[in-house]
Amino acid sequence: MIAVTAIFLQVYLVNSRTKKKSKKYDLDDLRYLMRRLRDPETGCPWDLKQTFQTIAPFTLEEVFEVVDTIEREDYAHLKEELGDLLFQVIFYAQLGEEEARFNFDDIVSGLVEKLVLRHPHVFPAGTLHSYREGSDMQKPSAIKETWEAIKQSERKEKGRDSVLADIPVALPALMRAAKIQKRAANHGFDWPSVEGAVEKLDEEIDELKQVLSAASADKLLDELGDVLFSAVNICRHCGIDAETALRSTVRKFERRFQYIESRAEASGRELEDLGLMEMDLLWEQAKSEP
């Protein structure tokens, strides 16, 4: 088995070095490749085993890799990550076609139809090639109001009357909290200014302090959740994505902690040998590092 794997690896390396660069592949080539991978006779055993359910975790991973690449401004690799994400869509389309549910063309057609209908300020007749008359542009606030009204109408057509319907449960908690808050705010349930949201956070922190020493795990969970939810609300009022803000802080913590690690290693000591006071001093030094 090891020998066979080594042979396949050698063939891969040779092919990767000698492959011609003249061919510019397109979407049709990608769809053909996907069909080949899923061919029952000559396809890839791993790809043939996959289902909608088994592919879903990989889709989440690819989405976060795209986001991570953008946040690091690693645009040299963004094209590759976007390709990996596109492949997920192609895979789902192939599965849908095999099960006679839908195909790639159905996905594209439904997407275009939905976006045309959601942008009446661009496509006034509800058709792809219709144009508005004159050069007047609608204000963003009016466009947003129309967008929300259309989406609410779509939810009702699907039998989802709640304005909070169709917000995916699988979203990261901070993102889902922000979406729920935004949806509620669009229907008048919101603080008139960020000050009200800050006061609410202060209130929730006070409640947390009161239960820290004596509360049950369930009560602490509840109060900590309230604090986080209130912090997300402040982010929303400030126009800042809470998920992005927290990821930025985590990366900042990593850089500073790794600085402490490097200083400990340079002195020939373990982290535990530094002591909290020395760690705190190094932490302050790390804050001045680029």
N, C-alpha and C positions, 0 to 999 in steps of 0.2 A: 504493500500500500504506500509506504514511504517512497519507494522507488518510482511508482506511478505518479505520485504527487510531484516529485522532483522533475520528472519528465515534462509534466504539464507546465510547471513553473518555468522551466527552461524555454519551452515553446513560447510561452507568454512574453518572456523577456526578449526573445529574438524578434517576435512579431512587433512588440512595442518599439523596438529600435529601428526596424526596417519598414514599418508601415508607411505607405505613401501619404503625403500631405496634400495632394492635388484635389482629392475628393472633398467637396463641401456638402456634408450631409444635411438633410432637411427633415421636416416633421414626418413626411411619409416614410423616410428611412427609419426613423425612431419607432414608428408604429409597426413597420415590418419586422424590426428587431424584436419587438415585444411579442409579436406572433410567433417568431422563431423560438424564443425562450419558453413559450408556453405550448409548443408543439408536442403532442403526446408521444410521438415517436422519436423525435430528434432534439427535443428541447432540453432545458437545464433541469435536473432533478429537484434542485432547491426551489426554483421558480414555480415548478409544477405543483409543489406542495402548498403554495401560499393561497390564502383566502382573504376576503375583505378584513376579517378580524385579525389575522396574523400580520397583515401589512400595516395596520393602523399605528402601532407603536413606532414603526420606522418613519412613518409620515411625520409624527410629532418630532422625532429626532431631527429629521431633515429641516423642518420649519425652524427649529431652534438654532441649527447650524447656519441657516441663512441669516437669521437675526444677529447671531453672534458675529458673523463675518461683517455685517453692515456696521454694527456698533464698534468693532475694532478698526473700521475703515479699511479693511483688507480687500479692496476692490479687485486686486489681482486674482483672487480666488472666488469672488462672488459669482462669476459666470459659471464656474464648476458647481457651486452649491445650488444655484438656481436650476441647473440641469438635473441635479439629483432630485430636487423637489418636483420638477416637471415629470420626471420618470415615475414618480408616485401616481400622478394623475393618469399617465398612460397605462400604468399597471391596473388601476381601478377600472379604467375604460375597457381594458381587455377582459377583465373578470366579468364586468357587466355585459359585454357582448357574448361571452361564452355562456352566460346564464340567461341570455335573451331578456335582459332587463333594460339596457341602454348601451350605446356605443359612444365613441369619442365625438362623432359629429353631433349626437344628441346633446352632449355636454356643452359643446361650443354654441349650438343653436339656442339652447335654453339660457345660456349666459348672456349672449348678445340680446336676446329678446327682453330679458329682465333689465339689463342696463339701459336699453333704449327707453323702456317704460318708466324707469326711475329718473331719467334725465329729460323731462318734457321741456326744460329751458334750452336744451340743445337740439332735441328731436321733437318739435312741436306737434307734428302729425302722428307721432307714435311709430314712425318708420325710420329705418336706418339712414335713408338718404333724404330725409326732410330737413329743411333749414328754417331757422327763425328769420322773420323779416326785420330789417333794420339792424342797427349796431348796439342797441341798448342791452346791457347785461343786467341780469337780476342780481340783487344783493345776496351775499352768502347766507344771511339769516333767512331770507325767503326761500332760498334753495334748500336749506336744511329743513325748514318746516315742511316743505313739499315732500322731501325725501322721507321724513318720518311718517307723514300721513300715508304715503304710498306703501311703506313697509307695514304699517298697522293694518291697512286694507288687505295686504297679502296674508298677514297672520290670521285675520278673520276668515279669509277664504279657506285657509287650512284648518279651520276649527280651533284656532288658538286665540281666545278673546283677551287674555291678559296681555298688558303692554310689556310684561317681563317674559313672555313666552319666547321660545327659540333662542335663548341665550345658552350656549352649550355648557352642560354641567362639567364636561371634561376640561374646560379652560383652566389655566392656572388661577388660583384663588384671587390674587390681586387683580388680574385682568377681568375676571368675572364680576368682582365687586365693583370695579369702575364702570363696567357696562351696565350693570343693574342700576347704579346710582345715576348714570347718564340718562338711561331710559326713563327713570322715575322723574328726573329733573325736567325732561322734555314735556312732562305732563303736569308741571307746576309744583312737584314735591321736592323742594330744594331750599337751602339757605339763600337769602337774598345777596349775601356777600361771603367772602372767605372768612371774615371775622367770626361769623356764626359757626362755621365749621371748626375753626380753631378752638372756640369756647367749648364746643361739644367734645373735642379731643381732651381738653383739660378736665372736663367733667368725667370722662371715661377713665382717665389716668387716676383721678381721685378715687373713683370706685374700685379700681384695681388695687390701689394702695391699702384700702380698707380690708380687703380680703386676702392679701398676700400671705399672712401668717397663719390664718385659721381656716381658710376656705377649703372645700373639697376640690379634687382635681377637676370635676365637672364645672364648678363655679369659676375656677381660675381659667379654664378653657373658654368659658363664656365671656369673661371680662377681658381677657387678652384678645379675643376675637373682636370685641367692640372697639378696643384701642386701634387695632390694625384697620378695621373698617373705617373708622373716623380719619385715620391718617391717609387712607386712599382718597377719601372725600376731599381733603385739603389739596392733595395732588391734582385732582380733577378740577377744582376751582382755580388752581394756578396754571392750568393747561399743561401739566406734566404727567407723563405716563408713569404710574406707580411701579409697574414691573421694570421699566427701564431705569428708574431712579434707584430701586433696590439692587438691581444687577450692577449698576455703576458703583454703589457703595460696597458691594461684596468684592468687586474687583479691586477697589481701593484698599479694603481691608487685607486682601491677599497680598498686594504689593508691599504694604507696610509690615505685615507679619513675616513675609519672606525676607525683608530687609533685616529683621531681628534674627531670623535663622542664619542669614549669611554672616552677620556680625559674630554670632555665637560660634559658627564654624571657623571663622577667621581667627578666633581666639583659642581654638582647640577645646571648646567646651560644649556641653549639651545645653539645650534650651532650659531644662530644669535647674541647671547650675547658675543661671543668671540671677534669678530672684526677681520678684515683681517690680521692685523699684528700678532696677537696671533695665528691665524690659520696657518699663514706662519711659525711661530716658531715651532708649533707642527708638521707641515708638515716636517720640517727639522729633527725633532726628529724621526719621523716615518721612514725616510729614513735609519736610523741606526738600525731599528728593523729588526730581521731576517724574 
